[in-house]
Structure formats: C-alpha cells, structure tokens
C-alpha cells in the first residue's frame, strides 16, 4: 500500500539508500552560514577595547 501512495504522489523510491541521501541533503541545508561580517566587526571591537589608551 505504501508503494501505491508514493506512486500517486509522483515520488519514486529506488531503495533504502535514497532516504539516507535525502536526509544528508536536508542536514546540509540546515547548517547555518557563518556571518563573517559580524565576526570581523566583533574581533575589531575586541582589539580596539584591548588596545585603547
């Protein structure tokens, strides 16, 4: 019955490995990018505070 539902939805699965590949792609999409501009500004602010005379 599961095969019929997936055929109706237009999704074809070719084995157990397809689900793992989909999960891996979804996990890679969930990884957030590093906000480099904010990191650089933060480091500069810390350096200015440490070296303030």
Rosetta constraint file for C-alpha pairs under 8 A:
AtomPair CA 1 CA 5 HARMONIC 6.48 0.50
AtomPair CA 2 CA 6 HARMONIC 6.29 0.50
AtomPair CA 3 CA 7 HARMONIC 6.06 0.50
AtomPair CA 4 CA 8 HARMONIC 6.14 0.50
AtomPair CA 5 CA 9 HARMONIC 6.24 0.50
AtomPair CA 6 CA 10 HARMONIC 6.13 0.50
AtomPair CA 6 CA 11 HARMONIC 5.15 0.50
AtomPair CA 6 CA 12 HARMONIC 6.37 0.50
AtomPair CA 6 CA 13 HARMONIC 8.00 0.50
AtomPair CA 7 CA 11 HARMONIC 5.98 0.50
AtomPair CA 7 CA 12 HARMONIC 6.49 0.50
AtomPair CA 13 CA 18 HARMONIC 6.65 0.50
AtomPair CA 14 CA 18 HARMONIC 6.63 0.50
AtomPair CA 15 CA 19 HARMONIC 7.92 0.50
AtomPair CA 16 CA 20 HARMONIC 7.31 0.50
AtomPair CA 17 CA 21 HARMONIC 6.36 0.50
AtomPair CA 18 CA 22 HARMONIC 6.25 0.50
AtomPair CA 19 CA 23 HARMONIC 6.18 0.50
AtomPair CA 20 CA 24 HARMONIC 6.16 0.50
AtomPair CA 21 CA 25 HARMONIC 6.30 0.50
AtomPair CA 22 CA 26 HARMONIC 6.21 0.50
AtomPair CA 23 CA 27 HARMONIC 6.11 0.50
AtomPair CA 24 CA 28 HARMONIC 6.25 0.50
AtomPair CA 25 CA 29 HARMONIC 6.32 0.50
AtomPair CA 26 CA 30 HARMONIC 6.37 0.50
AtomPair CA 27 CA 31 HARMONIC 6.68 0.50
AtomPair CA 35 CA 39 HARMONIC 6.36 0.50
AtomPair CA 36 CA 40 HARMONIC 6.09 0.50
AtomPair CA 37 CA 41 HARMONIC 6.24 0.50
AtomPair CA 38 CA 42 HARMONIC 6.03 0.50
AtomPair CA 39 CA 43 HARMONIC 6.18 0.50
AtomPair CA 40 CA 44 HARMONIC 6.15 0.50
AtomPair CA 41 CA 45 HARMONIC 6.11 0.50
AtomPair CA 42 CA 46 HARMONIC 6.25 0.50
AtomPair CA 43 CA 47 HARMONIC 6.18 0.50
AtomPair CA 44 CA 48 HARMONIC 6.12 0.50
AtomPair CA 45 CA 49 HARMONIC 6.23 0.50
AtomPair CA 46 CA 50 HARMONIC 6.19 0.50
AtomPair CA 47 CA 51 HARMONIC 6.10 0.50
AtomPair CA 48 CA 52 HARMONIC 5.79 0.50
